[in-house]
Every structure is written in C-alpha cells, then in structure tokens.
Amino acid sequence: MNTLDPHTLTGAYATHALGPEERDAFERHLDHCPSCAQESAEFAATLARLGAAEALTPPEALRARVLAALPGIRQEAPPVARTAPTRGRLARHAPKFALAACLALALGAGAVAVQQHHEAESARDRAAALARRQEDVTALLTAPDARTATAATAGGTGTVVWSAARDRAGFLAAGLPAPGPGRTYQLWYDDAGTMRPAGLLPTGTGTLLLTGALDGAAGVGVTLEPAGGSAHPSGAPVLLVPFG
C-alpha cells in the first residue's frame, strides 16, 4: 500500500487478494473514496454472479443407474415341475450356469467401472477447465486498470469488465430474454463500427471471457444470431456497451 495507488486495488480487494495490512489500509481509503467503494462493490457483485453461474454436475450415483435399469430386466419365469432326469441335467449344468452368471455380472460391473472412469475423467477435465477459467477471470478482475461498464435492455443487463493491460475482457449477462430455439447471443468487439466476433453466450444469464484481444476496441456489442454464430452481425445489437 506504500508503493501502490489505492485506486488500482479495487479488484484485488474484491477477490480477497490483499494482505491484512493492505486490506486494512485500503478499507480506510474506502471511507473517503466513494468511487473506489462503488467499484469494489461492483467487482464483488460480479464475482458473486460468476460463482453462482458456474456449477459442475457430478456423475449420477450407481444406485440411480441400477434403479433406472430395473424396468428393462425380464422377470424370472414361474417354476415348473421337473422330473428326476431334468433335475440331473440341471445339476450337471449348474456350474456352467453359475459361471455364466458370474461372467455376466463381472462384465456388467466392468462396464459400469469403465463408464464411471470416463465420467470421472470428464468431471476432472471440466474442473480443470473451470479452474483455468477462474484464474483468467481473477487475473482480469485484479488487473490494476480493470474497469466495468453496464448497459440495460428488455429487463436485463450486460456488464463488461476489461483491462487494457491484460488485453482481455469479460461479459456478464443478467436477466436477458432467452435467445429462443436455434438462436444464441453473440458477443462482438466494436472496432470503430466494425464488429469482430468475440464469443457465444447461449443463455440470457451467464458469463463469458471474450475471445481475442481488445486491440483498441471501442466497446462490446451483443446480437442475436443462429446457433453456432455468424461471421458478421445479422441484425442491430440488442446491447452495446462502450468502453468508458
């Protein structure tokens, strides 16, 4: 705090990245700096929404899979009277039947184990990707020059967080109307009126780290596009957030 401008620490304060002494000094600064207090509150709200928007769904429990499979299992046929020779044949073949049943159970258990292994790997991959994404978001929010801007439309809002030093930007949508079947929101960097693709957001509430560098963009636009996105906007922006 002795060498850093306190006005550059709003993101670090919101992400709890300051040491005890720095935090105490910054909180004293907040008492007489309304702009830093507001910016810190905006960063904290953004972080809360980012956390709420991200969740990993764990694999289904084995018991649930077994119960779901029960309706497809054929019921055992009712017993019938058997003569002594029939019982003898069954007795002779019983070990084979038992072995077949054990093999079937083993194969089923092996298939479940393989499926669980794949699900675990998938969950680990999702967790690793989420961790990397959260690191990128934290780096963006804690950049000394990080700034935010918000625009509203149709009952929803779009907030952009950007850092010229990091050359990155993020977008947070809250309460925008659902895009509808076969449609998606597409983000664009506004290069002096020319829109440059920056990522897709398939829902009206969520977060997105924009793809590509700021590269001197004047702001961020949002349009409704066909699923999969477009090379160029197909209509007027539903939101346009200029960089202040």
C-alpha positions, 0 to 999 in steps of 0.5 A, spaced: 500 500 500 506 504 500 508 503 493 501 502 490 495 507 488 489 505 492 485 506 486 488 500 482 486 495 488 479 495 487 479 488 484 484 485 488 480 487 494 474 484 491 477 477 490 480 477 497 487 478 494 490 483 499 494 482 505 491 484 512 495 490 512 493 492 505 486 490 506 486 494 512 489 500 509 485 500 503 478 499 507 480 506 510 481 509 503 474 506 502 471 511 507 473 517 503 473 514 496 466 513 494 468 511 487 473 506 489 467 503 494 462 503 488 467 499 484 469 494 489 462 493 490 461 492 483 467 487 482 464 483 488 457 483 485 460 480 479 464 475 482 458 473 486 454 472 479 460 468 476 460 463 482 453 462 482 453 461 474 458 456 474 456 449 477 459 442 475 454 436 475 457 430 478 456 423 475 449 420 477 450 415 483 450 407 481 444 406 485 440 411 480 443 407 474 441 400 477 434 403 479 433 406 472 435 399 469 430 395 473 424 396 468 428 393 462 430 386 466 425 380 464 422 377 470 424 370 472 419 365 469 414 361 474 417 354 476 415 348 473 415 341 475 421 337 473 422 330 473 428 326 476 432 326 469 431 334 468 433 335 475 440 331 473 441 335 467 440 341 471 445 339 476 450 337 471 449 344 468 449 348 474 456 350 474 456 352 467 450 356 469 453 359 475 459 361 471 455 364 466 452 368 471 458 370 474 461 372 467 455 376 466 455 380 472 463 381 472 462 384 465 456 388 467 460 391 473 466 392 468 462 396 464 459 400 469 467 401 472 469 403 465 463 408 464 464 411 471 472 412 469 470 416 463 465 420 467 470 421 472 475 423 467 470 428 464 468 431 471 476 432 472 477 435 465 471 440 466 474 442 473 480 443 470 477 447 465 473 451 470 479 452 474 483 455 468 477 459 467 477 462 474 484 464 474 483 468 467 477 471 470 481 473 477 487 475 473 482 480 469 478 482 475 485 484 479 488 487 473 490 494 476 486 498 470 480 493 470 474 497 469 466 495 468 461 498 464 453 496 464 448 497 459 440 495 460 435 492 455 428 488 455 429 487 463 436 485 463 443 487 463 450 486 460 456 488 464 463 488 461 469 488 465 476 489 461 483 491 462 487 494 457 493 491 460 491 484 460 488 485 453 482 481 455 475 482 457 469 479 460 461 479 459 456 478 464 449 477 462 443 478 467 436 477 466 436 477 458 430 474 454 432 467 452 435 467 445 429 462 443 430 455 439 436 455 434 438 462 436 444 464 441 447 471 443 453 473 440 458 477 443 462 482 438 468 487 439 466 494 436 472 496 432 470 503 430 463 500 427 466 494 425 464 488 429 469 482 430 466 476 433 468 475 440 464 469 443 457 465 444 453 466 450 447 461 449 443 463 455 440 470 457 444 469 464 451 467 464 458 469 463 463 469 458 471 471 457 471 474 450 475 471 445 481 475 442 484 481 444 481 488 445 486 491 440 483 498 441 476 496 441 471 501 442 466 497 446 462 490 446 456 489 442 451 483 443 446 480 437 442 475 436 444 470 431 443 462 429 446 457 433 453 456 432 454 464 430 455 468 424 461 471 421 458 478 421 452 481 425 445 479 422 441 484 425 442 491 430 445 489 437 440 488 442 446 491 447 452 495 446 456 497 451 462 502 450 468 502 453 468 508 458 
